[in-house]
Amino acid sequence: MARKVYFVGSGPGNAKYITVMGKELLEQADLVIYAGSLVNPEVLNYSKGEKIDSYGLTLDETNKLMVEALDAGKNVVRLHSGDPSLYGSIVEQIEELKKYDVEVEVIPGVSSVFATAAALKTQLTLNNVTETLIITRPAGKTLEEDQIKELSRHNATMAVFLGTQKIEEIMKKVEYSPDTPVAVVFHASWPDQKIIIGTVSDIAQKVKDEGIKRSAMILIGGVVDPKNYGRSYLYGVAQEPLS
């Protein structure tokens, strides 16, 4: 792994949800810089190397740690939660590392949106319900304005990251019908996973009653409570041979 940093998706929480390649890279790593409390500590146990929490570190500080380790001949893994491509801020890290002639390889991970669907035992796309998944987040410190209202008009499945603290605001903003099913899954795939089911009209109060303020995925749409869906074509008729 000379002069190369591996950006590894740690998965949604369950330590066994990491990919085989991700686990192998952690086992070989001399330095693992991980994304704070978003990464299950059990995942870090795969590595015997030095572990540094990047919470509170600037981009320059994080990159300096990685470059110094590479210069010392060490194997380096940058460990992200879920999949690095979703709200992982990897592009800016990669651009900075290029200045040091450091190559980056990205190892995908299981996103929390997929762990949420698994916890609910449902599909994110479903015949006669929706063929579309929208992934988004509400406005906040790093996003001045969101498009949740406009996106909700598509009546697709909507997965909202980083929105638990603003769930009341989100439910007032979306243009789904008030009886549209909504699920909030706290710590999907973690041992303390919790599932809250409601509708656009009542989910905010249910989440408030449970005291959940962060680390949860909001899933909106008919797939949360599948009804009147169509059978899959693959299982509905005999298929022609592939060859």
N, C-alpha and C positions, 0 to 999 in steps of 0.2 A: 504493500500500500504506500510506496514511496511517493512523496509530493502529491498525494491525492487524499482528499477528505471525502468520507462517505456520509451523505445525509440520509439517515435511516428513519423511516416511519416506525414508531414503536407500537402502533395500533391504538385502539380505543381505551385500553385499560387492562384487560385480561392478558397476563404475561404470555400465554400460549398463543395469542392472536398475532404475535409478531411473525414475519416471514422467516423461512429457514435461512435465507441469505442474510437477513438482518441479524438474526441470532448468531450466525457464524462470524459476522463482522464484529459484533460486540465481544465475542469470545476472544478475538484476536487483538482487540483494541488496547492500546496503552493509555489512551486518554479518551474519555467520553464526556462531551459537553451536552447536557440534557436540558430540556425545556421545563424546568421547575416542577411544580406539583401536578402538572398536566400529565406527567409520565409516572406510571405506577412504579414504585420502588422495586417491586419484584422483577421488573424488566432489567433494571440495573444490575441485578444479581448475576446476570449472564456474563458480566465483565469483571475481571479481576484487576483491571487497570484503574488509573486515577479517574475520579468522577467529579465534575464541577457543574454546579447549578448555574445556568445562565441568567436566572432571574436577577434583575437589577444591574446586569452588565450591559454596557453599550455595545453597538455593533463593532466598533474598533477594538474594544477590549476582548470581545469574544474571538474575533479574527486573529488578534495578536497571540492569544493563547494557542490557537490551532497552528498558526505559522511557526511559532517557537517550538512546538512539539514536533512538527514535521522536520524542522531544521535539525532537531536532535535525533532524527531517525525513528521517531515513534509513529505508531499507527493511530489514526485519529478518526473518531466517529462523532458526528453532530447528530444527536438524537432528538427527533421531533415527536410530538404527540400525533396520534392518528396517522393521516397521510400528509407528507410534507407539502403537497400541492394545494391543500386547502387551508388558507389563513396561516401558512407556515413561514411567510416572509423569507423564502429561500432565494428569490431572484436577487435581492439586494445583497445578500451574503455572498452569493456566487460572483457577482460583479466586483465586489471588493477583493475577494480572494484571487481573482484573475490578475490583479495588480501585483500579486506576489508569485505569479506563475504557478498557482496551485490549481490543480484539476479537481473537479467535483463530480462524483457519481451519486445519483439519487436512487434510493431503494424505496419503492412505494410501500405504504402500510395500509392496514384496514382502517377506514375512516369511522368515526363515531356515528355518522349517518347510517352506515351499513350495520353497525352493532345495534343501533336503535331499531332498525327494521327487523333484525334477528330477534331482539327482545320482544317485539310485538308480534312476531311470527306472521309477518305480512310481507307484501311486495311494495316497492316504491312506485312501480308502474304496474297497471293491471287492466286487462281488457274491459272495455266499456266503462271504465272509471277514469283513467288517465294514462296517457302514454308519455307523460312529461314529468320530469323532476326539476324543480327550481331550488338551487342552493343559494342562500343569501344570509345577510346579517343586518341588524338595525344600526342606525347612525350612532356614533359614540365619539370617543376621544380621537380615534384615527379615521373616522368616516363622517364627514360633515352632513351628508344627506343620503338617505337610502331610497330604494325604489320598491319597498314592500307593498305599498298601496297599489302601484301600477302592476307589479308582478302578480299580485293576487287575483287580478281580473282574468288571468288565463285559466283559473280554476284547476290548476295542476296540483300535484303534490308539492308542498313547500317545506323544505327543511331549513330551519332558522338556527344558525349558530350564534353563540354569544349573546343570546337575547333573553335569558331567564329574568334578569333584573328589570327588563322593560316589557314583560309579557302583557301587562295590562294595556300599555300604549300600543303594542303590536296588534292585539286583538281588536282595539278600537279602529286601527288603521286599515286592516285587511278588509277586502270587499267580498269575502266568502259569505254565504248565508250564515246566520247565527247558529244554526243547528249543525254546521259542518264539524265532523269529528276532529279532535285535536288530542295528540299525546305529548306529554312531556316526560322524557326519560332521563333521570338523573344517573350519572355514572354508568352509562350503558356498558355492560360486560364486567364491571367491577363487582366485588363481593357485596357491596352495599347498594347495588342497583335498585332503583325505585321507579315504578311506572305509575303515572297519573293520567287517567283518561277523562276527557270531557268534551266540550264543544267550544266553538268560538265565543259563545255567550257566557260560559261559566268556568273555563279552564284557569283564568287568571286568579280567581278566588280560591280554587282548589289548590293551586300551586302555592299561593300565599299561606293557606291553612297548613300546608305541609312544611312550610319554612324553607323551601328550596329557592335559593337566590343565584346560584351559579352552577357550572359544570353539568348542564343539562341541555339536551337537544329538544327543540320544539318541532313537531311534525304535524302539518295541517293537511287535511284532505280526506277523501273517501276511502283511501287505502287503510286508514287507521281502523276503520270499522267496515270491512268490505261487505257490500250488499249489491245485488243485481249486477254482478260482474260476469264477463263472458269467459267461457272455457277457452283454454289455450288451444290454438290451432294444432300445436305439436302433439297434444294428447287427444284431440277431438276426432282426428281421422287417421287412417293408415297412411304412412309416409312412403314416398318413393325411395328406392335405394339411392345412396349418396353418389355412387359411381355410375 
